[in-house]
Amino acid sequence: MWSAFGRAVSGVAGGVRWYVRELTDESAYERYVAHVRRHHPDTDVPDRRTFERMRTDRQEADPRRDFRCC
């Protein structure tokens, strides 16, 4: 059985994981898939690689985003 300390550590670890995924935009694909399935149920959902390529192309085509670190 989990002790109160173990549950607290698990909760903090889950919160840190969520924060890092949001900060690095790692969760963007899951949000996109949820959006497509909710609002466009008849549309095929691209795989993650295709999604990342579309996202990169969109970012590079946007003139407001002229700063790139790499």
N, C-alpha and C positions, 0 to 999 in steps of 0.2 A: 504494500500500500504506500502511496506517495505521502511523504511528510509535507507539512505546510511549506517548509523551505524548498523542497524539490519542486512543488507546484509554482512557487514564486519564481524560482530560477527558470523553469520552463516557460512561464509567461513572459519574463523579461527577454529570454532568448528569442521567443517568437516575435516580440515587438521589435527587437533589433533587426531580425531577419526581414520583417516587413519594411522597416524604415530604409534599410540598405537597398532592398529591391526597388522601392519607390524612388530613392535618391539617384540610383543608377539607371532608372527606367527599364529595368529588367522585366517588370510586370506589364510593359506596354502591349506585348503580344496577347497576353491573357485578356486584357481589357478590350483589345481590338476584336478578338474572337467572340467575347461576350456581346459586344455591340452588334457585330454582324449577325450573330444568331438571334438576337432580340429584335433588331430592326429590319433585317433583310434575310429572313429565314430560307428563302429559295436560292440565295447566292452561295456559291462555293467559297469556302474559307481557304485562303492560301496557306501553304505551310510556313513555318517560322522563317526559313531562309528567304522565301519570296517576300514575306512581309518585311523583313529587315532590308532587303534590296529596295523595295518600294519606299520605305521610310527614308533611307539614305538618299535616294534619288530626289525625293520631295524636299528634303532639307537642303541639298545642294542646289536645287533649282530656285529656292526662295531667296530673292535679293536682299531681304532683311537680315538674313543669316550669313553675313559676309565674314564672320570670324570663325576660323577653324584652327584647332590646336595642332592637328596632324595633317 
